[in-house]
Amino acid sequence: MQFGIFTVGDVTPDPTNGSTPSEHERIKAMVAIALKAEEVGLDVFATGEHHNPPFVPSSPTTLLGYVAARTSRLVLSTATTLITTNDPVKIAEDYAMLQHLADGRVDLMLGRGNTAPVYPWFGQDIRQGIPLAIENYALLHRLWREDVVDWQGRFRTPLQGFTATPRPLNGVPPFVWHGSIRSPEIAEQAAFYGDGFFANNIFWPKEHFMRLIGFYRERFAHHGHGTPEQAIVGLGGQVFMRRNSQDAVREFRPYFDNAPVYGHGPSLEEFTAETPLAVGSPQQIIDKYARMREYFGDYQRQLFLMDHAGLPLKTVLEQLDILGEEVVPALRAEFEAKRPAGVPSDPPAGGTASA
């Protein structure tokens, strides 16, 4: 099973001292976090894609290409590649190029994003979000698998005799996850192609995602890709740890209370009771995440959001030490000991470089 981290690249003031990193500092911090992830034995680093303040990762392939040159083992991914507002031709070429540079250590998660103004900035209509996601991926899927493509669709100019370059490494496209928090149409799309489904379940109760993942598993089997248990599932997560659980709660509370995404809403205690957010000792985090299998079945990728809400880089790196040294080894052993034969432990890999 793969364990890793994802970042949304927010530039958020630290509520404990009022300091705000510059964009340059935040970008450099994301690189440091990726390098630390490999150092502590994690499997995946994923970055979001945003084109609006207060976020900085507007060019995921640039960031991941730089990280690829500084790492040797880490799988490089995205926490959303905007399939609705990016040209599928550009996605096909950019991620194939990244795949070559990283010797195959690349996959990506497609999503619609959650920022409405992005659509008109890139010449699209948010009311067409689902049709755009479906049509654009249908084209991207072909661009990676057919050397010459003729295409006619609703949302972009036609293609005649077009070849995307470079071609995927060793003829094997990067593995694709379809990310969603609420849309059965996206779960159906992932199931139809036999791709992965990533449920970023960090804000809503588990029952909602149990239904969505269950639907994806059923449709995966319906389309002939295997049993429901063999479907490729990824989950989000959020944790904050200290040796003493009271210290963890006391230190994290001001960050939670002022976070742009959930501050000034439910209490920390309410949020940890209803969502995957876990704040406490390493053993408490292990205990909570070991139960995810009971709710969602055996799955292949667990990503944690660690560097948000204004947490300083030093604190994030300390968190990664605990995650890599104590939490992940225990969870990895727990999940693999219970995984039935025939159920994949990892998602499929894209093309890997020849020896």
Sequence and secondary structure as in RCSB ss.txt:
>XXXX:A:sequence
MQFGIFTVGDVTPDPTNGSTPSEHERIKAMVAIALKAEEVGLDVFATGEHHNPPFVPSSPTTLLGYVAARTSRLV
LSTATTLITTNDPVKIAEDYAMLQHLADGRVDLMLGRGNTAPVYPWFGQDIRQGIPLAIENYALLHRLWREDVVD
WQGRFRTPLQGFTATPRPLNGVPPFVWHGSIRSPEIAEQAAFYGDGFFANNIFWPKEHFMRLIGFYRERFAHHGH
GTPEQAIVGLGGQVFMRRNSQDAVREFRPYFDNAPVYGHGPSLEEFTAETPLAVGSPQQIIDKYARMREYFGDYQ
RQLFLMDHAGLPLKTVLEQLDILGEEVVPALRAEFEAKRPAGVPSDPPAGGTASA
>XXXX:A:secstr
 EEEEEE  B    TTT     HHHHHHHHHHHHHHHHHTT  EEEE    STTB  S HHHHHHHHHHH SS E
EEES EETTTS HHHHHHHHHHHHHHTTT BEEEEE  S TTHHHHTT  GGGHHHHHHHHHHHHHHHHH SSEE
E  SSS  EEEE  SS  GGG   EEEEEESS HHHHHHHHHHT EEEE  SSS HHHHHHHHHHHHHHHHHTTS
S GGGS EEE  BEEE SSHHHHHHHHHHHHHH TTTTTSS HHHHHHHSS EEE HHHHHHHHHTHHHHH S S
EEEEE S TT  HHHHHHHHHHIIIIIHHHHHHHHHHH  TTS SS         
